[in-house]
Amino acid sequence: MLKGHQDMLWLTGQVLLSRNFVKEAEEQGLDAIFAACPYGDLTEQEKIVFRNAFEDAQLQQVVKRWWEAYDKAREEQRITKIGPFWE
C-alpha cells in the first residue's frame, strides 16, 4: 500500500469512480479541483503530474474506454451496482 500521497490517490480514484469527474474538472478548472482535495498533502509536483496526465489525449482515451468497458460489464451484469458513487 502506498504511504502518503492521499490527495493524489483521491484524484486518481475520482477519475475511475465518478463518471462526471472529468466534466466537472474541465468546468471548474483543475486548480479548483486541487483545492477540494480532502487530505491537504498534494504537492506542486503531483499537481503538475496530474495536470499533464489529465490533459494527455491518449490517457483521455483510456478513461473513455474505461467507462465504456464498465458500462458494458454492468449491462452484461458482470459487475453489479455497489453504490451511487459508481454512477
Steps between C-alpha positions, in 0.01 A plus 500: 500500500627844416583717797412867475381658177140468611384796290662359187335165567168678558530689169585184310212317662260777401584447133397134518225518761313816409353505151466880503840579650673579171216727387489674837878544505489653152220736603646601836866489403765281654604766751151485654516120500843509665364736766219250572739213574407377847838408651715808448810313388496570124843627397576741217675216317192279534283782364726523195493123448122480537443799270728349234324163523154661506574700184667214309287390202608137521418477870165671436422212264597249769249659739233506228562130429493426873147639527391321181635170635340565838161575338521185290588289802208651692268438205613137486463480879865402546524794741217573737419842635665547837405857572403834355861619482560270201251693294 
